[in-house]
Amino acid sequence: MRFVGRVRWTMRNLFFILAIAAVCCALWATVAAGMIANFLEKKGIKTPFFLFRIYLFRNLRNYKEITVQETGRPGPLYYQYIIPINAALILGLAALAIKLL
């Protein structure tokens, strides 16, 4: 009987750890998206504040194209967005799977 209680406690803690990690990754990606928009604004490509989410993928594509032209490879902010947003998706799905068990 005690083992079942410990498993539930561990699963609950694992859920919270995964959920917090997913939120941290999402915040990291949001900051990177803002820095990409700032970079593009310095290059003359403006993003309206209210349409920021709609222009996100356009900004990402433009940032990659500009940095590839300048240096021959995508800039560091490109991967600072791609990796954490995918990690947030995976961690969020894992947390949801743990929650449903």
Residue, then its C-alpha position, 0 to 999 in steps of 0.5 A: m500500500r505504501f508503494v502506491g502512495r509513493v508512485r503517485w507522489t513521484m508521478r505528481n512531482l514528475f508532472f510538475i517538473l515537466a510542466i515547469a520545464a515546458v513553461c521555461c522553454a516557452l518563455w525562452a522561445t518568446v524572448a528569442a522571438g522578441m530578439i529576432a524581431n528587434f534584429l529585423e527592425k534594425k535591418g528595416i523590417k518592421t513588425p507591428f506589435f499587435l500582429f507579432r504572433i502572426y508575423l512570427f514565422r515570417n520573422l523567423r524566415n527573414y532572420k534566417e535568410i539575412t543571417v545566411q546571406e551575411t555569414g553563410r549559416p543561420g544566426p544563433l537566435y534561429y536555434q534559440y527559438i527552434i530548439p526551446i519551442n520544440a522542447a516545450l512541445i515535447l515536455g508539455l505532451a510528456a506532462l500531459a501523458i503523465k497527468l492522464l496516467 
